[in-house]
Amino acid sequence: MLFFRWAILLLLLAAGVCFALYAGTGQARYRQWGLVVLKWTLLAAFGFFAVLIFERIF
């Protein structure tokens, strides 16, 4: 459980770094990478919380 929290936190940090690099350099590839990392991070987080809710219900 702690591993998944750290993984989600680090992935959000990586997305933030990508967006900061995009803001600093203006290169569109950093924005694209940031969006991809953010998308998969949010999907993983939603899946993680869905499992927690499912465990609590049953």
C-alpha positions as CSV (number, residue, x, y, z in Angstrom):
1,M,0.0,0.0,0.0
2,L,2.8,2.4,0.9
3,F,4.5,1.5,-2.4
4,F,1.5,2.5,-4.4
5,R,1.2,5.8,-2.6
6,W,4.9,6.6,-3.3
7,A,4.6,5.5,-6.9
8,I,1.6,7.8,-7.5
9,L,3.4,10.7,-5.8
10,L,6.6,10.2,-7.8
11,L,4.6,9.9,-11.1
12,L,2.8,13.2,-10.3
13,L,6.2,14.8,-9.5
14,A,7.5,13.5,-12.9
15,A,4.6,15.0,-14.7
16,G,5.2,18.3,-12.9
17,V,8.9,18.2,-14.0
18,C,7.8,17.6,-17.6
19,F,5.4,20.5,-17.5
20,A,8.1,22.7,-15.9
21,L,10.5,21.7,-18.7
22,Y,7.9,22.6,-21.3
23,A,7.4,26.0,-19.6
24,G,11.1,26.6,-19.6
25,T,12.0,25.4,-23.0
26,G,8.8,25.6,-25.0
27,Q,9.4,22.2,-26.6
28,A,6.1,20.4,-27.2
29,R,7.6,17.0,-26.5
30,Y,7.8,17.7,-22.8
31,R,4.1,18.7,-22.7
32,Q,3.2,15.5,-24.5
33,W,5.2,13.4,-22.0
34,G,3.7,15.3,-19.1
35,L,0.2,14.6,-20.4
36,V,0.9,10.9,-20.9
37,V,2.4,10.5,-17.5
38,L,-0.4,12.4,-15.9
39,K,-3.0,10.3,-17.7
40,W,-1.6,7.0,-16.6
41,T,-1.0,8.3,-13.0
42,L,-4.6,9.3,-12.7
43,L,-5.8,6.0,-14.1
44,A,-3.6,4.1,-11.6
45,A,-4.8,6.3,-8.8
46,F,-8.5,5.7,-9.7
47,G,-7.8,2.0,-9.9
48,F,-6.1,2.0,-6.5
49,F,-8.9,3.9,-4.8
50,A,-11.5,1.7,-6.5
51,V,-9.8,-1.4,-5.0
52,L,-9.8,0.3,-1.5
53,I,-13.5,1.1,-1.8
54,F,-14.3,-2.3,-3.1
55,E,-12.5,-3.9,-0.1
56,R,-14.4,-1.7,2.3
57,I,-17.8,-2.6,0.8
58,F,-17.2,-6.4,0.8
